[in-house]
Amino acid sequence: MNRLENLRREIDAILSQQSNPEERRVAYIHLYGVSTTCVLLAKKRGLDTTLSAAAGMLHDIATYRTGDPSGHAKRSALEAEEILTRVGGFNREEIQEVCSAILTHSAKPAVHGPLAELLKDADVLEHHLYNPDFEVIWKERLQRVFEELGLEN
């Protein structure tokens, strides 16, 4: 089993403990959706696909584990560090890169490193793809991603 599959098993175990069926459904859709969108954008941008997928899987883990969205970026980054260390296969530098991206993913207007920007873009794009009729708050970011992918909004 590779390190990404080990991580997914760990995430699935956490999400299976969510007692609210609707919250659990949304968690699976969003975390897996952002993760696969991260891989797509990582391929386009020449970034590490495994680290990108891991960041997507973990970026909101604290919210979905507890049901509490407050301070979720910081709490998810701390949880991600624990999870990545526990599942193994990720070195210290990789864990730090993933956790840094998670920590800053809610600061959509700010610009951070390549993995953080990829995670922000994937998060925004997944929200739009989940339901294109929902209002997207970060329209400029979404428009840039569409242009990068050669799509029209």
C-alpha positions in Angstrom: 0.0 0.0 0.0 1.4 3.4 -0.9 1.6 6.4 1.4 -1.4 8.2 -0.1 -3.6 5.1 0.3 -2.5 4.8 3.9 -3.5 8.4 4.4 -6.9 7.8 2.8 -7.6 4.9 5.1 -6.7 7.1 8.1 -9.0 9.9 6.8 -11.8 7.4 6.2 -11.5 6.1 9.7 -11.8 9.6 11.1 -14.8 10.5 8.9 -16.6 7.3 9.7 -16.8 8.5 13.3 -18.8 11.5 12.3 -22.2 10.9 13.7 -24.1 13.3 11.5 -24.8 11.5 8.2 -25.1 14.7 6.2 -21.9 16.1 7.6 -20.2 12.8 6.9 -21.4 12.8 3.3 -20.3 16.4 2.7 -16.9 15.6 4.3 -16.2 12.7 1.9 -17.3 14.7 -1.1 -15.3 17.8 -0.2 -12.1 16.2 1.0 -11.9 13.7 -1.8 -13.0 16.4 -4.3 -10.4 18.9 -3.2 -7.8 16.2 -3.1 -8.4 15.0 -6.7 -8.7 18.6 -7.9 -5.3 19.3 -6.3 -3.8 16.4 -8.3 -5.2 17.9 -11.5 -3.7 21.3 -10.8 -0.4 19.8 -9.6 0.0 18.0 -12.9 -0.7 21.2 -14.7 1.7 23.2 -12.6 4.5 20.6 -12.2 4.1 20.2 -8.5 4.3 17.0 -6.4 0.9 15.2 -6.9 1.2 13.1 -3.7 1.8 16.1 -1.5 -0.9 18.0 -3.3 -3.4 15.1 -2.8 -2.5 14.9 0.9 -3.0 18.6 1.4 -6.4 18.4 -0.2 -7.4 15.4 1.9 -6.4 17.1 5.2 -7.2 20.7 4.6 -10.5 20.7 6.6 -10.0 17.6 8.6 -10.5 19.3 12.0 -13.9 20.8 10.9 -15.2 17.4 9.7 -13.8 15.5 12.7 -15.4 17.8 15.3 -18.2 19.6 13.4 -16.7 22.9 14.5 -15.4 25.2 11.7 -13.9 27.8 14.0 -10.2 28.3 13.4 -10.2 25.3 11.2 -7.1 26.1 9.1 -4.9 26.2 12.1 -6.5 23.2 13.8 -6.5 21.2 10.6 -2.8 22.0 10.1 -2.0 20.7 13.6 -4.1 17.6 13.0 -2.5 17.0 9.6 1.0 17.0 11.2 -0.1 14.3 13.7 -1.9 12.2 11.0 1.0 12.4 8.5 3.5 11.5 11.2 1.3 8.6 12.4 0.6 7.1 8.9 4.3 7.3 8.0 5.9 7.6 4.6 6.2 11.4 4.7 9.5 13.0 5.7 9.7 16.1 8.0 10.0 18.5 5.1 7.0 17.1 3.2 4.9 17.2 6.4 5.9 20.9 6.9 5.1 21.8 3.4 1.6 20.2 3.5 0.8 21.7 6.9 2.0 25.2 5.8 -0.4 25.0 2.8 -3.2 23.9 5.1 -2.5 26.6 7.6 -2.9 29.4 5.0 -5.6 27.9 2.8 -8.4 30.1 4.3 -6.5 33.3 3.4 -7.7 33.3 -0.2 -6.8 36.9 -1.0 -3.2 36.5 0.2 -0.5 34.9 -1.9 1.6 32.1 -0.4 3.8 29.3 -1.7 3.0 27.1 -4.7 1.4 24.3 -2.7 -0.7 26.8 -0.7 -1.9 28.5 -3.8 -2.7 25.2 -5.4 -4.8 24.2 -2.3 -6.7 27.5 -2.3 -7.4 27.2 -6.0 -8.6 23.5 -5.7 -10.8 24.4 -2.7 -12.5 27.2 -4.6 -12.8 25.1 -7.8 -14.3 22.1 -5.9 -16.9 24.3 -4.2 -17.9 25.5 -7.7 -17.9 22.1 -9.3 -20.0 20.6 -6.4 -22.8 23.0 -7.2 -22.2 25.7 -9.9 -25.4 27.4 -8.8 -23.9 28.3 -5.4 -22.4 31.8 -5.1 -18.7 31.7 -5.1 -17.1 34.2 -2.8 -13.6 34.1 -4.5 -14.7 34.8 -8.1 -11.4 36.3 -9.2 -9.5 33.2 -8.0 -12.0 30.9 -9.7 -11.7 32.9 -12.9 -7.9 32.6 -12.9 -8.2 28.8 -12.4 -10.7 28.6 -15.3 -8.3 30.6 -17.5 -5.4 28.4 -16.5 -7.4 25.3 -17.5 -8.6 26.9 -20.7 -12.3 26.9 -19.5 -15.0 29.5 -19.7 -16.8 30.5 -16.6 
